[in-house]
Amino acid sequence: MVNSDKSIFEYEISPFIQGAVVLGAILLFTLVTLIFGKLGLAETDEGTPWLVACSMTFFFAIGNSVLSLAADDQNKYWWQSILSFVLLAIIGGGMAYLFSGVTIGEVDSYKWLYVVFTFGHILFLAIVRTMKRIVLLAKEQDSRLRGED
């Protein structure tokens, strides 16, 4: 393994790649929980695939927002983030429907969680973007005060 001084937060990772990884995690965790349910090792019901999809979508919202720190072009990252979030919610929800056989309307609590997570994702992105801007302004002000212009 290559030892690098760079943090994971310094690598610019496309939101579409992040979404694809999370989709893979949704598939993996859904299959594992369903297999454990069939073997009697865990209690599952028709809402379990929806729980996995909703949880992983929330995980994407948080991780995607934190990884936005490394983005050079914040505007491009934002539209890619929002588009990948929507695609993840639709495809993840479709996978949950295929595995469970019930629609999101039949599991009402998850429908509202998706609404909350959608607004939360946008809010997380805005908070991180604002924090990044404040840090950059503070660094500029600090360099001006030190006469490093």
N, C-alpha and C positions, 0 to 999 in steps of 0.2 A: 504494500500500500504506500502510496506517495504521501509524504508528510508535507503539508502545505500550511502556510501561515494565514491563509484566507479562511474566513468563517463562511458557513453556509449562507449567511445573510449578505455576503458580498457577491455571490454568483447570481447572475440574472437568469432566472428560470422562467420560461414562457408559461403563462397561465394555462395554455392549452395542454402542455405537458403535465402540469400539476393536476389538471382535471382528468387526464387520461390515467394517471397513477391512482387517483382517488376512485375512478370508475373500476379499475382493477381491484382495488381494495374492497369496494362494495361487492363485487362479484365473489371474491375470495371469502369475505366474512359471511356473506349470505349463504354460500354453499356450506361452509363449516358449521354455521348454526343450524342449518336444515339437516345436515348429516348427524350432528349431535342430537338433534331432536328426534330423528328416526331411530337412533341407537338408544334413546332413553337417557342420555347423559345430560340433557338440558331440556327445559320446558320451552316450547315454541308454540306460537299460534300464527294465524294469518297476518298479524301485524308485525311479526318479527322482521321480514324483509323491508318493510317500511321503516322500522326503527333503525335498521342498519343504514339504509339509504339516507335517511334524515340526519343521522349522527355523522356520517361521513361527509355530507354536504356542509354541515356546520364546521367540521374539521377543516374542510377546504376553505371556507370563509375566513377562518382565523389564520391558517397557514398562508393563504394567498395574500392576505393583508400584511402579514409580517414580512413575507418575501418581496413585497412591493418596495421595501427600503432600497433594494439594490437596483431598481429600475432607473435608467437614465432619463427616459422619456415617460414621464408620469401619465400624460394624456393617452398615449398609445397603450400603456399598461392597464389603465382604467378600462378602456373599451374592451380590451382583450379579457380582462378579469370578469367584467360583467357578462360578456358573451359566453365565456367558458362556464361561469356559474349557472347561467340559464340552461346551457346545454347539459351540464352535469345534473341539474335538477330534473330536466326532462328525461334524459337517458337513464339516470338512476331510478327515477320514478317508474319508468317503463320496465326496467329490470325487476323492481319490487312488485309491480303488477303481474309480470309474467311468473314470478316465483310464488306469489301469494294467491293470485286469482281474485283479489279484491281491489277495488279502485280506491283512490285516495279519499273519495267522498264517503266511503264506508268506514274509514278510519279517521274521523274528524280531527282528532287532536294533531295528527301529523300534517294535515292541511294547514292548520294555523301555525305550526312550527315552521313550515316552509315559508310562510308569509313573514314571520318574525325574522328568520334567518336571512331572507332576501334584503330586508331593510337593515338588518344588522351587518351584513356584508358591506353594503354601501357606507354605512356609518364607520365600520372598522377601517375601510380604505381611506375615508376622509380624515379620520383621526391620525392614522399613520402618515398620511401626506402632510397634514398640518404640523405634526411633530418633526418631520424631516425638514420642512421649510423653516421652522423655528430654529432648529439646530444649525442649518446653513447660515441663517441670518446672524446667529450668535457667533459662529466661527468668523464670518466676515467682519463683524464689529470688533471681535477680539484681535484680528490681524490688523485692523485699522488703528486700534489703540496702541498696539505694539510697534506701529510704524512699518509693517511688513508689506505695505501696498506696492 
